[in-house]
């Protein structure tokens, strides 16, 4: 097939990637080709990790950080890590729609960018908070925590953007986009995320920041560790490798309570058709994340 002027070989289009939903590889490719205009800005210039499901979500999966040797000649790569480190590698950089189609054909259902751009790997462009509910808590329990987290950010003069994780929780991103001379490192953003999480844990008995999984049952874990240099976060608009083809979907803050009241946890499970319809109607409500410049407290 030809996409965006690139000739691409696709295969096994009838293969079921999400058996329970009857969602095929052709459907995956179609979704990523359609969502590319709004998704690419969130991927461009970053070292992408792909999560591949060769036999669909019912089979085994693996994280692929190294850009495969069989990549197209037009696919740019970036070196990750120090050249003297045996663990260093070259990662794919997705700069055009054809890259998403190519990845979809590899059954890369999930795409995970790091929080820093490839040319400034020590300077994150945002802080992320991963609200992860421990059973029997669910995404509905994350809603009030998200509102309280937003209030803390407001008090610090910061704007946050919320999205579903596409799985069981919510993600809140705080864009920074600093000029090079005023940027912060990953230690600083991780410490800030932990401090915010600790404030919430002091105020609410249903919030924890402890990494011990035994402490999370029935509570919402504010995962501040996602801000470490080596971590990645699932990209907005990415599919997730769950039973159904749910998508990490950007939301407006006022939608949180509307969704909670309208259908509980199920209302937060957006699938590709619904996501494409939302984009057609309102565009990318997370587009400001790419340009909004903010400074963490104490750094002004």
N, C-alpha and C positions, 0 to 999 in steps of 0.2 A: 504494500500500500504506500501511497505518497501522502505525507502530512507536512504541511508547512514548507513544501519544497524539498523535503527529505524522503528518500526512498527507504522504506522500512519493511522488514520481513516479519510477518506475524504468523502464529501457528496455534493449533488446538483451540480455535475460537469457541467451539461448543463445550469446552471443558468447564465443568461446574466448579466455580471458586467458592461459592456459598450455596452448598447443596440445599439447605433448608429453605432458601429463598429462590432457588432456581436461577441464581445469578451467575452468568457465565464469564469466561475471560473476555469475550466480545463486549459484554456489558461493562466490565472493568475498563477496558480500553476506551470505550465510548464515553464513559464518565470522565476519565482523566483528560481526554481530548477536549471535552466540552468545558470543563472547569479550569483548564490551563490559563486563560487570560487573567483570572483573579488569583489563582494559586501560585503562579510562577514568581511574582514579586516577593513572596514569602520564602521562596527557595533560592532565588538567584544569588550568586556570589557566596554560597555556603557549601561546605563539604557535607554531602548528603549521605545518610545511612539509609539503606533500603532494608525492609523486613519482607522476605520472600516466602511465599507459600506455594511451592511447586505443585502440590496436590490439593490445593484449596485449603480452606480453614479447618477441615477435618483431618488434615495431614500434618506432617512436621513443618516447622518454620525455622528460619535462621536469619540473623542479622548479617548484612553484608556491608561492611564499611569500605572495603577496597573496591574500587571501580573495576569491574571485570575486564579481563584482557580482550574479550570478544566485543567490547564496546564499539560503537561506530567511530569512524575516524573524526567526525565532527564534534564528538563529545569532549568538552574540556574537562580537565582534571586539576586537582590542587594537591600539593604535598601536605600531609598532616603529620606533625611531630618533627623532632630533630632528625636531620639526615644521618647522624651517627647512631641513632636508636634503632635497633632491629625491629621494634614495634611500629616504626613509622610506615606510612603507606600513602598511596594516591587515591583520593576519593573523587567521585563524580560530582560535577557541578552542573545543575540543570538551569539552562539559560533560554530554552526555547520549547514550544509545545511538543515538538517531536521527541524530546527527552522523556516527557511523561508517557507518551505512547510506547516508547521503547521499554521503559521500566515496567509498564503495565503488562507488556508481552512477556516479561520475565516473571510475572506473577508477584511483582513487588507491590503488594497491596498497601503497605504502610510506608510513608516517607517521613524521615525524621531529620530536620536540620538542627545544627548546634545553635547556641545563643549568640555566637560571634560570627562575623563574616570571615571568609577565608584569608583576606588580606590583612586582617587585624585580629588574629585568633585569640589574643589575650584580652580583648576589649569587648565584652558582651554588649549587645545593642538593646537588651531588655532584661528585666527581672521576671521570672515566672514563678507562680504559686500553683502547685498541683494539689487540689482538694480531693483526697482519696478516701472514700467512706469504707469503714470496716463493717462487714456484715454483723447484724442485720440492717445497719444504716445503709442508705442508698443516696442517689444523686439529689433527691428531695431534701435530705438532711444537709446537703452542701449549700443549699440556696441561702439560708439565713447566715451561714458562716461567710459566704461570699459577700453578702451585703455588709456584714460587720468588717470584713477585710477592706472593702471599698471605703468604708467610713474612716478607717485608719489611714488609708492612702490619701483620702481627701484632706485629713488633718495635716498630712505631710506635704500637701500641695502637689500631689501626684494623681495622674489619671490612669486608670486601669481598664483593660478590655477583657471581656469574659467570653469563653467558648466552652462547648461541651468537649470532653476528652474523646468522645466517640465510643467510650467504654462505660465506666460507671461513675465518673466524677466530673469536675469542672476544672478548667485552667483559667487563671487570671494573669495576663501579661501587662507589664508596666514598661512601656517603651522609654528608652534613654537616648539612643542615636547621638552620642556626644561627638563633638569635634575631637580629633586625635589628641589635642593638647589637654583636654579636660576629661578624658575617658577614665573609667574605673575598671578594675580587674575582677576576675571571677570570685576571688576571696571576699571582696567588698560587697558584691551583689548577693553572695550566699549569706554573708553575715547579716545583711539588711533583711533578707527573706526570713532568716531564723528569728531575728528580733521582732518582726511583725507577727510571726507565728506564735512567739512566746507571749506577746501582748494578748492575742486572741485566746491562748490557752489559759491565761490568768483570768480572763473575763468569762470564759465559758467552760463548763465541765465536760462538754461534748467535743472538745478540740484537744488534740495532742500534737506534739512536735517530736516526741521520742521516736527514734528509729526502731525500737523494739516492737515487732509486730504483735506481740502478746498484749501490748497496751492499747491497740487500735480497735478492738472489738466494740462495735456499736458506737464508735466515735468517728469524727472526721480528722484524718491525718493531714496536716498542712505540710506538704513535702517541700521543704526549703532546699534539700540537697540537689534538686534538679538544676541548680545554678552552678554546679561544679563544672570545671573546664571541659571534662571529658564526656559530660552528659549531653543527650539530645532530647528534644521534646517532639512528640508527633505534630506534624504540620497542620495548620488550619486547612480544612478541606480534604485532608487525607482520609481514605477509607481505614477501617480498623479490622483486624483479623478476629472477628467475633462470629457468632453463629449467623448473624445477619449482616448485610453490608451497611453498617452504620458509619457515619462520617463525623469527624471532629468539626463541629459547626459553630461559626461565630454568632453570638447573640447580642442583642441590646440589653442593657441592664434591666429595663422595665419588663422585658420578656420573661425574666426568671420566675417572678410570682405568677404571671399569666399562665405559663406552662405548668407550674406546680399545681395551680388550681384546676387547670383544664383536663389534665390526664395523669398527674403524678409522674413517676419515673418514666413511664412509657412515652410521655410527651416530649422527652428530651432525646429520644432515639431517632435522629434524622437520617433518612436514607437518601441515595443520590438524586432521585427524582425531586424530592422535596427541597434538597439543597440547591439544585439548579434553578428551581422555581423561585426560591428566595433571592438568589443572586440576580435573576432576571428582574425581580421586582425592586430590590433595594440596593443592588450592587454589593460591593465588598465592604461591610461595615467595619472590618479590621484594617482597611487600607491606611488609616492614619498611623498605625504602628510603625510603618516604614519611614515616616518622616518626622513624627512628633519628637521634639527634643525636650528632655526633662533631666533634672539633676537630683540625685539622692540627697536627703537631709544631711547637713554637715559637710557637703561637698561644694556648696555655693560660694 
